[in-house]
Amino acid sequence: MSKLFTSLVLLALAPAAFATPVASTVAAVAAGSLAAQDPKPDERADVKEWIAKLHLHSGKRGKEDQEAIKVIDENLLKEFESFGPKDRAAVVKALDKVFTEKRQEDQDGVRQNSLYIAAAVALGRMGPESAPVLMNWIGHKSHKKDVILQRKLIESLGRTKVEAGRVALIKLITDDEPQVQAATIQALGEFEEIELKLRKETFEAVLKHAMGLYGQVQSNQQDVIARERYDAVVGPAITTLKRLSGHEESDLEAWQRWWNKNKKAEWGKS
């Protein structure tokens, strides 16, 4: 909450007896400052035009995906920070619709997914409005088999830094797909600036999962599934633990010892 906003609230709540000349002067200055801050223009004609172009290109069954991607990158994403709230919501809704478009697989079973990926990456820079859309498509039956896209959706959810996204990511750590686990743990590193209690909660969830996989590998060297998951997770886990704690260790056992000693300590800002 800004000092200006706080001053206005206090003045609005104060009894009439306190409406001194000084208070009146402060109120007048504050009102003038607010008037000088022009709100971002909303419901812009160019935004509507760009959204219409996106729908037009994306509806051509893949034949004009590059044109659609160009609209996303050069118009909607590039200008997003200048949009008012209604336009921001409209853009996010338009990108949400992209994921409902159907794309065919080639003879090798590989689906044309460049448009989906462009939308997923863009949504990562459109938080907090985009977080619900990203959470909806992570694990969605229409795209669950597309591991590359799932990784992009997960990484983008982390970039929104939305608390509901953090909670969703922690639940996703135990997904069956190793690459989803790795992307999820990497995305949780984006929450390095949240309050300490929540950072510790996130840190513990990442460490617990990684150590569980480490224990499985140590107890059974022939467990191919555990090895695959461990190999995918260990690198992102160590990086995320470092980001969340502001501390550095080189292996999981060292991180476990550090956590045992410092779980109740003040870490400061990472």
Buried (B, 14 or more C-beta within 10 A) or exposed (E): EEEEEEBBEEBEEEEEEEEEEEBEEBBEEBEEEEEEEEEEEBEBEEBEEBBEBBBEBBEEEBEBBEBBBBBBEEBBBEBBEEBBEEBBBBBBEBBBBBBEBEBEEEEEEEBEBBBBBBBBBBBBEBBBBBBBBBBEBBBBEEBBEBBBBBBBBBBBBBBBBBEEBBBBBBEBBEBEBBBBBBBBBBBBBBBBEBEBEBBBBBBBBBBEBBBBBBEBBEEEEEBEEBBBBBEBBBEBBBEBBBBBBEBEBEEBEEBBEBBEEBEEEEBEEB
